[in-house]
Amino acid sequence: MRSISYPLLWVSAFGFVLSVVVHLCALFGLASPLGTYTWLLHPGIFVVWFPAVILSGRMTKDAKAKDFWNTIFARCPAWMKKVMYGIGAYALLNFIWFVVATNKSDHHTDGAMSPPPVARGFSGHWLVFYWAAVCIF
């Protein structure tokens, strides 16, 4: 697993950066610069997430369940843990904001494949999964 951890770290980091770009565009009401390719970030999570889950299981096999993330973060710089918790909290708030905003009004699109409100809702979750994978790898 170590032989593929480094490439998967880079794929996870690239997915995270692209998710940030999509999310920021969506926050400002702009279409994603990736166009219809934006939605490849969704299955991309699974490309990195399945190996991340396997590796995290190996890393934490002797740890108690409550120490799972502490064991994962033991190999990371302290700032990565803070970023993970910040992104997690933000993703939760973003999801609540997305649900409330989409229930208040109808969002009609002009044929665009990824209207900003929908892209914002999904990309908030992508941030969490890609960053968690970065931390694990």
N, C-alpha and C positions, 0 to 999 in steps of 0.2 A: 504494500500500500504506500510505503514511503516513496517509491519510484514515481508514482503518479500524483503524490501530494503537492509537489511544487508546481507542476503545470495546472492542477486544479485550483491552486491558490491564485494563480494569475487569471484563470478563467473566471473565478469567483469575483476577483477584484474588478475585472473588466465588466462583468455583469452588474456589479454594484455601481460603478461609475456611469454606465449607460442608464441604469435605473434612476440615479440622481438627476441626470440630464432630462429624462422623460418626466420625472416628477416636477422638476422646476418649471419646465415648459407648461405642464398641466396647471401648476399653481398660477401661472401668469396668463392662463387661457389660450396658450399657443398650442398648435398641433405639434406632435412629436416630430423631431427632425429625422427619425428613423422610418417614418411613414408606416406602412403596413408591417414592416419588419419589427416594429415595436413589440408586437405580440410574441415574437420569438423569445423574448425575455421570460415569458411565463414557462414554457417547457424547458428553457435553459436552467431554471431553478433545479429541476429534477436531475439534470446532467451533473450538477455539482452536489446536490443535496443527498442523493443516495450514497455516494462514496463518503460524504461527510458524516452521515449517520453511522455507517460501518466503522469509520475511523474513530468517531467519538465513542462508540461502544467499546472499542479496543482500549481507548485511552482511559475510560472510566470504569473498566470491568471490576476493579478492586475498590472503587469509591462508593460511598453511600449515595443514595439518590439525591439527597439534599445538597451534596457536594458536587453534583454534576458540573455546573457552570464554573465553579471554583477550580475544578480539575482542568477543564477546558482552558480557562484563562491563565492557568499557571504558566503556560508557555508563551503567553502574549504579553506585550508591554501593557502597563496599567491603563494607558489611555484607550486602548482597544476595548477594554471592559466597559469603561465609561461611555464610549461611543455606542457600544451594543445596547446598553441600558437606555441611553438617550434615544436611539433609533426605535427601540421597542416601545417606549412610552409615546414617542411621536407617532408611530404607526397605529397605536391604539386610538389616539386622539384623531388622527387623520381618518381612520375608519368610521369613527362616530360622526365626524364632520361630513364625510361622504354619504353616509346613510341618511342623516338629517337633510342634507342639501338635495339629495336625489329624490327624497320623499316630498319635499316642499314644492318642487316644480318639475315640469316635464322638460327633458333636455332633447331638443330636436337637433339633428345634425344635417349638414348640407352634403351628405354622402360620404363624409370622412369616416375612415375605418376606426379611428381612435379619438373620439371626442375628449377634450381635456378632463371633464369630470370623471369619466370612466378610467382614463389613463391614470389620473391622480389616485383613484381608489385602489387600482391594482398595483401601481408602482410603489405605494407606501408599504405594501407587503413584500414586494420584491426586495426593497431595501433591507428588510429584516433577514430574509433568507440568504441573500448573497453575502451580507456582512457576517452573519453567523458562520457561514461556510468559510469565509476568510479567516475568522478566528480559529476555527477548527483545524484548517490546513496550516 
